[in-house]
C-alpha cells in the first residue's frame, strides 16, 4: 500500500479543519459582538443627548414666549445665546435655534455668530418646523473629517410649532472606541489561533495513531486474515470502531437476520406514511398497499390484493397498465361528490432492473383537495378583480368617448359625465386600496401594533365622528358600559374595522332608521355589536358576507359604491387580534355585525 504524504494525511487535515472552525467561530462571534456593541454605543450616545433636549426646548420656549416690550428686558438673541452656552458639552459641536420663519436666532458656536439672523436652508429643519417631526441622521462632516449626528427637534407652544432646535453631535468618538475594541479583538483572535493550532496538533496525534494501527489490521483482513484482532486504545468513538472490526465476522453471519429486520422496518414506514403507496407486479396487480392508501380509496387491504391497479384507481376507461408505465406526468383522480370534494394526485414510478426488465409499478397518492380548493379560489379571486376593474373602466371609456365627441361642450351633459368619470375613478381607488390591505394581511410580514386603549372612549369617538358627518337622517343608539374598559388593540386597524361596519349600516339603513351600538363584558372577551334596520341578509348568505367580493345584492352595492372587501378586511384584522366576527340578520328587519376581542380584567386593573 502506498504511503500517504504528510499534506494529504488526516493529521494535517484535522489540524487545518480544527483551526478553521475556531477561526470561523471567532469571526462570527466578533461580527455579532461588534455589531451589537456598535448599536448599543450609538443608542446610548443618542439617548444621552436626546434626554437633554426637552430641558433646552423648555428654556427656549420660555424665552421665546416672554414679553419683551419693556426697556430692561434683554434681546431674545442674547438670552438664547446664554442658554446655548450653558448647554454646550464636549460631545456637542453646535446647537442652533431657528424660529418658525426659518431664521436662525441663536447658535452655541462663538465663531459662527455671523449666521444669526440668516435664513437656514437645512431641509430637516424646514420639515421639522412644517410638520413638527423629530428628525435625525448620521452623516460625514468634511470639515472635521468624521461622522456627526444631526438632530432637529420642534419647539412647540400651545400646540403650534414656534421654532426648531438644530443640534450637531460628535458621534465619531463612538466609532473610534469601536476601532480600538476591534484592534483588541483581532489581537485576541491571533493569540487564540496560535493556542488552537498547538492543541490541534496534540489532538490530531491522539486520533491518528490508533487509526494508523487499524489501517494495518484492515490490510491484513483484506488479505484474508480474520484471526487477528484490532488493538483497542480506549472506549471512545475510535475504540468503538476498533471493536467493530473485531465483530465483522460475526456481523456477516447475522446479515440475514438484519435483512429481515430491515424488511420489517420498511413495512412499518409504509404503514405510517402520510401518503398512500401502492405496488404492483409486472402484470399490474396490486401486491402491496399501505393503510393510508386504503383509507384514501375507502377499501380494505385484503380485498384489493391481486386486483388490477387500473380497476382500483377507476382508470379502466382511460388507461391500461402499459399507459401507466409510460406515464411521465402525475394523474389527477377526482373522487368528489355533491357533499364533499376529494381529489388525489397519483405519481408513477416504474420498478425496473438494470437490464430494463419491468418488475412492476409503484403509485404514490397525494391528497391535493385543499391545494385544488386554493387554486380554484385564486382563479375566482382573479376573475372577480378583473370584473370589478373592467366595469368602471368600461364606464369611464364610454363617458370619455362621449366627452371627446362633443358632450363636454354641453353645459348639462359635460359636468354630469365628468362627475360619473370621477366617481368611477374613486371607486377604482377604493378597490385598489382594499386589495393592497388584503395583500398585506395575506403576507407573513403583516403585523399589528397593539396598545392598551379605553375601548368605551375609543368607540364613542368613532360614533361621534359619524354622527357629525352623516348625511342621512339616521339615529344612533348607544348601549355602552359607563366605566372604562381597557383592551389591547391596534387603534388604527380597529378604527378601519368599525368604520367599514358603520359605513355598511348607514348605506342600507332606511331614512329615519336607528343604528344600535352594544358592548358586553364577558369572562375573557368583550362582545361588540352594531345593528341596523336595513333590508337584511338572507339566511343562506350570512356565512358568505365575509368572503372577498361577495355581495348579496350586486346591483345595489355597486350603486352605493362598495367594493365587496370591507367585511373581508374586517375579518382578517379581528382574527389577528385573536377575536371572532359573525353576522345575524332577518330579511326586512336589519342586520347585526358582531365581533369579539380578548379582554382580561386582571390586566385592566393595572391600567386603572
GUDRENRO-208210 format. One record per residue (C-alpha): x negated, y, z. Coordinates in steps of 0.2 Angstrom, whole numbers. Last residue first. Layout:
REM GUDRENRO-208210
X=X | Y=Y | Z=Z .
...
***
This chain:
REM GUDRENRO-208210
X=285 | Y=260 | Z=181 .
X=272 | Y=252 | Z=170 .
X=266 | Y=238 | Z=181 .
X=284 | Y=234 | Z=184 .
X=286 | Y=231 | Z=166 .
X=273 | Y=217 | Z=166 .
X=284 | Y=207 | Z=179 .
X=300 | Y=211 | Z=169 .
X=293 | Y=202 | Z=154 .
X=302 | Y=205 | Z=137 .
X=299 | Y=197 | Z=121 .
X=309 | Y=205 | Z=107 .
X=326 | Y=199 | Z=100 .
X=336 | Y=204 | Z=84 .
X=354 | Y=206 | Z=80 .
X=362 | Y=213 | Z=64 .
X=381 | Y=214 | Z=66 .
X=393 | Y=216 | Z=51 .
X=410 | Y=223 | Z=48 .
X=429 | Y=219 | Z=49 .
X=433 | Y=216 | Z=30 .
X=424 | Y=200 | Z=30 .
X=418 | Y=195 | Z=47 .
X=399 | Y=196 | Z=51 .
X=385 | Y=190 | Z=62 .
X=367 | Y=192 | Z=57 .
X=350 | Y=185 | Z=63 .
X=333 | Y=191 | Z=69 .
X=320 | Y=182 | Z=80 .
X=306 | Y=188 | Z=91 .
X=287 | Y=185 | Z=92 .
X=282 | Y=202 | Z=86 .
X=276 | Y=194 | Z=70 .
X=293 | Y=187 | Z=68 .
X=301 | Y=204 | Z=70 .
X=290 | Y=211 | Z=56 .
X=293 | Y=197 | Z=44 .
X=312 | Y=198 | Z=47 .
X=313 | Y=216 | Z=45 .
X=304 | Y=215 | Z=28 .
X=316 | Y=203 | Z=22 .
X=330 | Y=214 | Z=29 .
X=324 | Y=229 | Z=18 .
X=320 | Y=219 | Z=3 .
X=336 | Y=219 | Z=-8 .
X=330 | Y=236 | Z=-16 .
X=345 | Y=247 | Z=-11 .
X=350 | Y=262 | Z=-21 .
X=369 | Y=263 | Z=-17 .
X=374 | Y=259 | Z=-35 .
X=362 | Y=244 | Z=-35 .
X=370 | Y=238 | Z=-19 .
X=387 | Y=239 | Z=-26 .
X=383 | Y=230 | Z=-42 .
X=373 | Y=216 | Z=-33 .
X=387 | Y=212 | Z=-20 .
X=379 | Y=199 | Z=-8 .
X=362 | Y=204 | Z=-12 .
X=346 | Y=193 | Z=-11 .
X=330 | Y=202 | Z=-17 .
X=319 | Y=193 | Z=-3 .
X=329 | Y=182 | Z=8 .
X=336 | Y=189 | Z=25 .
X=354 | Y=190 | Z=18 .
X=353 | Y=171 | Z=14 .
X=359 | Y=165 | Z=31 .
X=374 | Y=175 | Z=31 .
X=379 | Y=171 | Z=13 .
X=391 | Y=156 | Z=16 .
X=400 | Y=167 | Z=30 .
X=404 | Y=181 | Z=18 .
X=397 | Y=197 | Z=23 .
X=406 | Y=212 | Z=30 .
X=415 | Y=227 | Z=21 .
X=410 | Y=239 | Z=34 .
X=414 | Y=242 | Z=52 .
X=396 | Y=242 | Z=58 .
X=386 | Y=234 | Z=72 .
X=368 | Y=235 | Z=78 .
X=362 | Y=223 | Z=90 .
X=346 | Y=222 | Z=101 .
X=343 | Y=207 | Z=113 .
X=329 | Y=209 | Z=125 .
X=318 | Y=194 | Z=130 .
X=312 | Y=183 | Z=144 .
X=327 | Y=182 | Z=156 .
X=339 | Y=193 | Z=146 .
X=341 | Y=212 | Z=145 .
X=355 | Y=217 | Z=133 .
X=353 | Y=232 | Z=121 .
X=368 | Y=237 | Z=111 .
X=371 | Y=250 | Z=97 .
X=388 | Y=252 | Z=89 .
X=391 | Y=260 | Z=72 .
X=409 | Y=268 | Z=70 .
X=419 | Y=272 | Z=55 .
X=426 | Y=289 | Z=50 .
X=422 | Y=286 | Z=31 .
X=419 | Y=267 | Z=29 .
X=402 | Y=260 | Z=34 .
X=393 | Y=250 | Z=20 .
X=379 | Y=263 | Z=17 .
X=378 | Y=268 | Z=35 .
X=375 | Y=250 | Z=41 .
X=362 | Y=247 | Z=28 .
X=352 | Y=263 | Z=33 .
X=354 | Y=258 | Z=52 .
X=346 | Y=241 | Z=48 .
X=332 | Y=248 | Z=37 .
X=328 | Y=262 | Z=50 .
X=328 | Y=249 | Z=64 .
X=315 | Y=238 | Z=55 .
X=304 | Y=253 | Z=50 .
X=304 | Y=260 | Z=68 .
X=299 | Y=243 | Z=74 .
X=284 | Y=244 | Z=62 .
X=279 | Y=261 | Z=68 .
X=281 | Y=258 | Z=87 .
X=271 | Y=242 | Z=87 .
X=279 | Y=233 | Z=102 .
X=275 | Y=228 | Z=120 .
X=292 | Y=231 | Z=129 .
X=296 | Y=243 | Z=143 .
X=315 | Y=245 | Z=148 .
X=318 | Y=262 | Z=156 .
X=335 | Y=263 | Z=166 .
X=351 | Y=268 | Z=158 .
X=353 | Y=252 | Z=148 .
X=361 | Y=255 | Z=131 .
X=379 | Y=254 | Z=124 .
X=378 | Y=268 | Z=112 .
X=392 | Y=272 | Z=99 .
X=388 | Y=282 | Z=84 .
X=402 | Y=289 | Z=73 .
X=402 | Y=291 | Z=54 .
X=407 | Y=306 | Z=45 .
X=395 | Y=304 | Z=30 .
X=379 | Y=315 | Z=28 .
X=369 | Y=308 | Z=42 .
X=354 | Y=319 | Z=47 .
X=357 | Y=323 | Z=65 .
X=364 | Y=306 | Z=69 .
X=350 | Y=298 | Z=60 .
X=337 | Y=307 | Z=70 .
X=347 | Y=305 | Z=87 .
X=348 | Y=286 | Z=83 .
X=329 | Y=285 | Z=81 .
X=326 | Y=295 | Z=97 .
X=338 | Y=284 | Z=107 .
X=329 | Y=268 | Z=101 .
X=312 | Y=274 | Z=108 .
X=320 | Y=281 | Z=124 .
X=328 | Y=264 | Z=128 .
X=312 | Y=254 | Z=122 .
X=301 | Y=263 | Z=134 .
X=285 | Y=258 | Z=124 .
X=270 | Y=247 | Z=129 .
X=258 | Y=246 | Z=114 .
X=257 | Y=234 | Z=100 .
X=245 | Y=237 | Z=85 .
X=251 | Y=225 | Z=72 .
X=241 | Y=214 | Z=60 .
X=242 | Y=209 | Z=42 .
X=225 | Y=202 | Z=36 .
X=231 | Y=185 | Z=33 .
X=241 | Y=191 | Z=18 .
X=260 | Y=188 | Z=17 .
X=263 | Y=204 | Z=28 .
X=253 | Y=215 | Z=17 .
X=261 | Y=209 | Z=1 .
X=278 | Y=212 | Z=9 .
X=274 | Y=230 | Z=13 .
X=267 | Y=232 | Z=-5 .
X=284 | Y=225 | Z=-12 .
X=293 | Y=237 | Z=-1 .
X=283 | Y=252 | Z=-8 .
X=285 | Y=245 | Z=-26 .
X=304 | Y=244 | Z=-24 .
X=305 | Y=262 | Z=-16 .
X=295 | Y=269 | Z=-30 .
X=306 | Y=260 | Z=-43 .
X=322 | Y=268 | Z=-34 .
X=313 | Y=285 | Z=-34 .
X=311 | Y=283 | Z=-53 .
X=329 | Y=278 | Z=-56 .
X=335 | Y=293 | Z=-46 .
X=323 | Y=305 | Z=-56 .
X=330 | Y=298 | Z=-73 .
X=348 | Y=300 | Z=-67 .
X=344 | Y=318 | Z=-62 .
X=336 | Y=321 | Z=-79 .
X=352 | Y=315 | Z=-87 .
X=363 | Y=326 | Z=-77 .
X=352 | Y=341 | Z=-79 .
X=352 | Y=339 | Z=-98 .
X=370 | Y=334 | Z=-100 .
X=378 | Y=350 | Z=-94 .
X=367 | Y=364 | Z=-101 .
X=364 | Y=354 | Z=-117 .
X=347 | Y=357 | Z=-123 .
X=340 | Y=342 | Z=-115 .
X=353 | Y=331 | Z=-125 .
X=343 | Y=335 | Z=-140 .
X=336 | Y=318 | Z=-146 .
X=322 | Y=319 | Z=-133 .
X=335 | Y=319 | Z=-120 .
X=344 | Y=304 | Z=-127 .
X=328 | Y=295 | Z=-128 .
X=324 | Y=299 | Z=-110 .
X=341 | Y=293 | Z=-105 .
X=339 | Y=276 | Z=-113 .
X=321 | Y=274 | Z=-108 .
X=326 | Y=278 | Z=-90 .
X=340 | Y=265 | Z=-90 .
X=329 | Y=252 | Z=-97 .
X=315 | Y=256 | Z=-84 .
X=328 | Y=256 | Z=-70 .
X=334 | Y=238 | Z=-75 .
X=316 | Y=231 | Z=-80 .
X=309 | Y=234 | Z=-63 .
X=323 | Y=224 | Z=-54 .
X=323 | Y=211 | Z=-67 .
X=304 | Y=208 | Z=-67 .
X=304 | Y=208 | Z=-48 .
X=318 | Y=195 | Z=-48 .
X=309 | Y=184 | Z=-61 .
X=293 | Y=185 | Z=-51 .
X=302 | Y=180 | Z=-35 .
X=311 | Y=166 | Z=-44 .
X=294 | Y=159 | Z=-50 .
X=287 | Y=160 | Z=-33 .
X=302 | Y=151 | Z=-25 .
X=300 | Y=137 | Z=-38 .
X=281 | Y=136 | Z=-34 .
X=285 | Y=136 | Z=-15 .
X=298 | Y=122 | Z=-17 .
X=286 | Y=112 | Z=-28 .
X=272 | Y=113 | Z=-15 .
X=285 | Y=108 | Z=-1 .
X=290 | Y=93 | Z=-11 .
X=272 | Y=88 | Z=-15 .
X=271 | Y=71 | Z=-6 .
X=256 | Y=63 | Z=-13 .
X=256 | Y=45 | Z=-19 .
X=239 | Y=36 | Z=-23 .
X=240 | Y=23 | Z=-37 .
X=226 | Y=10 | Z=-38 .
X=226 | Y=-1 | Z=-54 .
X=219 | Y=-18 | Z=-58 .
X=204 | Y=-29 | Z=-62 .
X=200 | Y=-21 | Z=-79 .
X=185 | Y=-28 | Z=-87 .
X=173 | Y=-14 | Z=-92 .
X=157 | Y=-24 | Z=-89 .
X=153 | Y=-14 | Z=-74 .
X=170 | Y=-20 | Z=-67 .
X=185 | Y=-9 | Z=-67 .
X=199 | Y=-4 | Z=-54 .
X=208 | Y=10 | Z=-63 .
X=213 | Y=26 | Z=-53 .
X=230 | Y=34 | Z=-55 .
X=237 | Y=49 | Z=-46 .
X=255 | Y=49 | Z=-42 .
X=264 | Y=66 | Z=-37 .
X=280 | Y=64 | Z=-27 .
X=295 | Y=75 | Z=-26 .
X=309 | Y=74 | Z=-13 .
X=323 | Y=87 | Z=-13 .
X=339 | Y=85 | Z=-2 .
X=357 | Y=83 | Z=-2 .
X=361 | Y=83 | Z=-21 .
X=347 | Y=70 | Z=-23 .
X=328 | Y=72 | Z=-27 .
X=317 | Y=57 | Z=-31 .
X=306 | Y=66 | Z=-44 .
X=290 | Y=57 | Z=-48 .
X=277 | Y=68 | Z=-55 .
X=263 | Y=59 | Z=-64 .
X=245 | Y=64 | Z=-62 .
X=234 | Y=66 | Z=-78 .
X=222 | Y=53 | Z=-86 .
X=235 | Y=40 | Z=-90 .
X=226 | Y=26 | Z=-99 .
X=230 | Y=13 | Z=-86 .
X=247 | Y=19 | Z=-83 .
X=251 | Y=18 | Z=-102 .
X=245 | Y=0 | Z=-101 .
X=257 | Y=-4 | Z=-87 .
X=272 | Y=2 | Z=-97 .
X=279 | Y=20 | Z=-96 .
X=295 | Y=30 | Z=-100 .
X=310 | Y=18 | Z=-97 .
X=301 | Y=7 | Z=-84 .
X=295 | Y=22 | Z=-73 .
X=305 | Y=18 | Z=-58 .
X=290 | Y=18 | Z=-46 .
X=293 | Y=0 | Z=-41 .
X=298 | Y=-5 | Z=-58 .
X=282 | Y=2 | Z=-66 .
X=272 | Y=-6 | Z=-52 .
X=278 | Y=-24 | Z=-56 .
X=284 | Y=-33 | Z=-40 .
X=271 | Y=-46 | Z=-33 .
X=273 | Y=-38 | Z=-16 .
X=288 | Y=-26 | Z=-16 .
X=300 | Y=-36 | Z=-4 .
X=287 | Y=-39 | Z=10 .
X=281 | Y=-21 | Z=11 .
X=299 | Y=-14 | Z=13 .
X=306 | Y=0 | Z=3 .
X=310 | Y=18 | Z=5 .
X=298 | Y=24 | Z=-8 .
X=289 | Y=36 | Z=4 .
X=290 | Y=24 | Z=18 .
X=283 | Y=10 | Z=8 .
X=269 | Y=22 | Z=3 .
X=265 | Y=27 | Z=20 .
X=265 | Y=9 | Z=27 .
X=252 | Y=3 | Z=14 .
X=255 | Y=-6 | Z=-2 .
X=243 | Y=-20 | Z=-8 .
X=246 | Y=-34 | Z=-21 .
X=258 | Y=-25 | Z=-33 .
X=259 | Y=-32 | Z=-50 .
X=252 | Y=-23 | Z=-64 .
X=244 | Y=-38 | Z=-74 .
X=226 | Y=-34 | Z=-68 .
X=232 | Y=-34 | Z=-50 .
X=240 | Y=-19 | Z=-42 .
X=235 | Y=-8 | Z=-28 .
X=247 | Y=5 | Z=-19 .
X=242 | Y=19 | Z=-8 .
X=253 | Y=32 | Z=0 .
X=246 | Y=47 | Z=8 .
X=245 | Y=51 | Z=26 .
X=233 | Y=36 | Z=29 .
X=236 | Y=26 | Z=45 .
X=239 | Y=9 | Z=37 .
X=226 | Y=11 | Z=23 .
X=213 | Y=15 | Z=36 .
X=218 | Y=0 | Z=47 .
X=216 | Y=-11 | Z=32 .
X=199 | Y=-4 | Z=28 .
X=194 | Y=-8 | Z=46 .
X=200 | Y=-25 | Z=44 .
X=190 | Y=-28 | Z=29 .
X=175 | Y=-20 | Z=38 .
X=176 | Y=-33 | Z=51 .
X=177 | Y=-47 | Z=39 .
X=161 | Y=-40 | Z=31 .
X=153 | Y=-39 | Z=48 .
X=157 | Y=-58 | Z=52 .
X=149 | Y=-62 | Z=35 .
X=133 | Y=-52 | Z=39 .
X=130 | Y=-61 | Z=56 .
X=116 | Y=-72 | Z=50 .
X=108 | Y=-57 | Z=42 .
X=109 | Y=-47 | Z=58 .
X=100 | Y=-61 | Z=67 .
X=86 | Y=-59 | Z=55 .
X=85 | Y=-40 | Z=57 .
X=86 | Y=-40 | Z=76 .
X=67 | Y=-37 | Z=78 .
X=68 | Y=-23 | Z=66 .
X=82 | Y=-15 | Z=75 .
X=72 | Y=-16 | Z=91 .
X=59 | Y=-5 | Z=83 .
X=73 | Y=7 | Z=78 .
X=79 | Y=8 | Z=96 .
X=61 | Y=12 | Z=101 .
X=61 | Y=26 | Z=88 .
X=78 | Y=33 | Z=95 .
X=71 | Y=32 | Z=113 .
X=69 | Y=17 | Z=124 .
X=50 | Y=16 | Z=123 .
X=34 | Y=10 | Z=114 .
X=42 | Y=-6 | Z=106 .
X=30 | Y=-16 | Z=96 .
X=38 | Y=-24 | Z=81 .
X=39 | Y=-43 | Z=81 .
X=30 | Y=-56 | Z=71 .
X=39 | Y=-72 | Z=66 .
X=48 | Y=-64 | Z=51 .
X=33 | Y=-65 | Z=39 .
X=40 | Y=-65 | Z=21 .
X=29 | Y=-52 | Z=13 .
X=41 | Y=-39 | Z=16 .
X=40 | Y=-43 | Z=34 .
X=22 | Y=-40 | Z=35 .
X=24 | Y=-23 | Z=26 .
X=38 | Y=-19 | Z=39 .
X=25 | Y=-23 | Z=53 .
X=13 | Y=-10 | Z=46 .
X=26 | Y=3 | Z=44 .
X=32 | Y=0 | Z=62 .
X=15 | Y=4 | Z=68 .
X=15 | Y=20 | Z=58 .
X=32 | Y=25 | Z=65 .
X=25 | Y=22 | Z=83 .
X=11 | Y=35 | Z=79 .
X=22 | Y=47 | Z=70 .
X=33 | Y=52 | Z=85 .
X=20 | Y=56 | Z=98 .
X=9 | Y=64 | Z=85 .
X=23 | Y=75 | Z=79 .
X=26 | Y=80 | Z=97 .
X=9 | Y=86 | Z=100 .
X=8 | Y=95 | Z=83 .
X=25 | Y=104 | Z=86 .
X=19 | Y=110 | Z=104 .
X=4 | Y=119 | Z=96 .
X=15 | Y=126 | Z=82 .
X=28 | Y=132 | Z=95 .
X=15 | Y=141 | Z=105 .
X=9 | Y=150 | Z=90 .
X=27 | Y=154 | Z=84 .
X=32 | Y=161 | Z=102 .
X=17 | Y=173 | Z=101 .
X=22 | Y=179 | Z=84 .
X=40 | Y=181 | Z=89 .
X=35 | Y=191 | Z=105 .
X=26 | Y=203 | Z=94 .
X=41 | Y=205 | Z=82 .
X=52 | Y=208 | Z=97 .
X=41 | Y=221 | Z=104 .
X=40 | Y=230 | Z=87 .
X=59 | Y=229 | Z=85 .
X=61 | Y=237 | Z=103 .
X=50 | Y=251 | Z=97 .
X=60 | Y=254 | Z=81 .
X=76 | Y=253 | Z=91 .
X=70 | Y=267 | Z=103 .
X=66 | Y=277 | Z=87 .
X=84 | Y=274 | Z=81 .
X=91 | Y=282 | Z=97 .
X=79 | Y=297 | Z=95 .
X=86 | Y=300 | Z=78 .
X=103 | Y=304 | Z=86 .
X=98 | Y=322 | Z=88 .
X=115 | Y=330 | Z=89 .
X=124 | Y=343 | Z=79 .
X=140 | Y=350 | Z=86 .
X=153 | Y=360 | Z=76 .
X=168 | Y=366 | Z=88 .
X=184 | Y=372 | Z=80 .
X=197 | Y=386 | Z=81 .
X=214 | Y=391 | Z=85 .
X=223 | Y=375 | Z=81 .
X=241 | Y=376 | Z=87 .
X=250 | Y=366 | Z=101 .
X=249 | Y=380 | Z=114 .
X=231 | Y=381 | Z=112 .
X=220 | Y=369 | Z=102 .
X=201 | Y=370 | Z=99 .
X=198 | Y=356 | Z=86 .
X=182 | Y=345 | Z=86 .
X=169 | Y=343 | Z=73 .
X=154 | Y=331 | Z=76 .
X=138 | Y=329 | Z=66 .
X=126 | Y=316 | Z=71 .
X=108 | Y=318 | Z=65 .
X=96 | Y=307 | Z=57 .
X=78 | Y=312 | Z=54 .
X=67 | Y=323 | Z=43 .
X=69 | Y=338 | Z=54 .
X=73 | Y=349 | Z=40 .
X=80 | Y=336 | Z=28 .
X=93 | Y=330 | Z=40 .
X=100 | Y=313 | Z=36 .
X=118 | Y=310 | Z=40 .
X=129 | Y=302 | Z=54 .
X=147 | Y=307 | Z=54 .
X=160 | Y=314 | Z=65 .
X=178 | Y=320 | Z=64 .
X=191 | Y=325 | Z=77 .
X=207 | Y=330 | Z=67 .
X=217 | Y=346 | Z=70 .
X=223 | Y=345 | Z=52 .
X=218 | Y=362 | Z=44 .
X=205 | Y=367 | Z=58 .
X=197 | Y=349 | Z=57 .
X=198 | Y=349 | Z=38 .
X=189 | Y=365 | Z=37 .
X=176 | Y=360 | Z=50 .
X=173 | Y=344 | Z=40 .
X=172 | Y=353 | Z=24 .
X=157 | Y=364 | Z=30 .
X=158 | Y=381 | Z=21 .
X=157 | Y=392 | Z=36 .
X=162 | Y=410 | Z=34 .
X=149 | Y=422 | Z=42 .
X=152 | Y=432 | Z=58 .
X=138 | Y=423 | Z=67 .
X=126 | Y=415 | Z=55 .
X=112 | Y=428 | Z=59 .
X=112 | Y=420 | Z=77 .
X=101 | Y=406 | Z=70 .
X=85 | Y=408 | Z=80 .
X=94 | Y=408 | Z=96 .
X=103 | Y=391 | Z=92 .
X=119 | Y=390 | Z=103 .
X=130 | Y=397 | Z=90 .
X=145 | Y=409 | Z=91 .
X=160 | Y=417 | Z=81 .
X=158 | Y=407 | Z=64 .
X=172 | Y=412 | Z=53 .
X=183 | Y=398 | Z=46 .
X=199 | Y=409 | Z=49 .
X=204 | Y=397 | Z=63 .
X=189 | Y=402 | Z=73 .
X=172 | Y=393 | Z=72 .
X=161 | Y=389 | Z=87 .
X=143 | Y=382 | Z=83 .
X=133 | Y=370 | Z=93 .
X=115 | Y=366 | Z=89 .
X=102 | Y=353 | Z=91 .
X=109 | Y=343 | Z=105 .
X=99 | Y=329 | Z=113 .
X=88 | Y=340 | Z=124 .
X=103 | Y=349 | Z=130 .
X=113 | Y=366 | Z=127 .
X=130 | Y=368 | Z=135 .
X=124 | Y=383 | Z=146 .
X=118 | Y=392 | Z=131 .
X=135 | Y=389 | Z=122 .
X=145 | Y=397 | Z=136 .
X=134 | Y=412 | Z=136 .
X=135 | Y=414 | Z=117 .
X=154 | Y=412 | Z=118 .
X=155 | Y=426 | Z=131 .
X=144 | Y=437 | Z=119 .
X=154 | Y=433 | Z=104 .
X=171 | Y=437 | Z=113 .
X=165 | Y=455 | Z=117 .
X=163 | Y=459 | Z=136 .
X=179 | Y=466 | Z=145 .
X=175 | Y=482 | Z=154 .
X=184 | Y=493 | Z=141 .
X=201 | Y=483 | Z=142 .
X=210 | Y=476 | Z=127 .
X=201 | Y=459 | Z=128 .
X=215 | Y=448 | Z=134 .
X=208 | Y=431 | Z=136 .
X=214 | Y=417 | Z=124 .
X=197 | Y=415 | Z=115 .
X=188 | Y=415 | Z=132 .
X=200 | Y=401 | Z=139 .
X=199 | Y=391 | Z=124 .
X=180 | Y=391 | Z=124 .
X=180 | Y=385 | Z=142 .
X=192 | Y=371 | Z=138 .
X=183 | Y=366 | Z=122 .
X=167 | Y=365 | Z=132 .
X=175 | Y=354 | Z=145 .
X=183 | Y=343 | Z=132 .
X=166 | Y=342 | Z=123 .
X=156 | Y=334 | Z=137 .
X=163 | Y=316 | Z=135 .
X=159 | Y=317 | Z=116 .
X=141 | Y=319 | Z=120 .
X=140 | Y=303 | Z=131 .
X=152 | Y=294 | Z=120 .
X=140 | Y=297 | Z=105 .
X=124 | Y=291 | Z=114 .
X=133 | Y=276 | Z=122 .
X=140 | Y=271 | Z=105 .
X=124 | Y=273 | Z=96 .
X=115 | Y=263 | Z=110 .
X=128 | Y=249 | Z=109 .
X=129 | Y=248 | Z=90 .
X=110 | Y=247 | Z=90 .
X=109 | Y=234 | Z=103 .
X=122 | Y=223 | Z=94 .
X=112 | Y=224 | Z=78 .
X=95 | Y=222 | Z=87 .
X=102 | Y=206 | Z=96 .
X=110 | Y=199 | Z=81 .
X=95 | Y=201 | Z=70 .
X=84 | Y=195 | Z=83 .
X=94 | Y=180 | Z=87 .
X=94 | Y=175 | Z=68 .
X=76 | Y=179 | Z=67 .
X=71 | Y=168 | Z=82 .
X=82 | Y=154 | Z=76 .
X=74 | Y=155 | Z=58 .
X=57 | Y=155 | Z=66 .
X=61 | Y=140 | Z=78 .
X=68 | Y=130 | Z=63 .
X=53 | Y=135 | Z=53 .
X=41 | Y=129 | Z=66 .
X=49 | Y=112 | Z=69 .
X=51 | Y=110 | Z=50 .
X=32 | Y=113 | Z=47 .
X=27 | Y=102 | Z=62 .
X=38 | Y=88 | Z=56 .
X=32 | Y=89 | Z=38 .
X=14 | Y=89 | Z=44 .
X=16 | Y=73 | Z=53 .
X=28 | Y=65 | Z=40 .
X=14 | Y=64 | Z=29 .
X=13 | Y=73 | Z=12 .
X=0 | Y=86 | Z=17 .
X=-11 | Y=72 | Z=25 .
X=-10 | Y=61 | Z=10 .
X=-1 | Y=44 | Z=12 .
X=-12 | Y=28 | Z=9 .
X=-7 | Y=17 | Z=-5 .
X=0 | Y=0 | Z=0 .
***
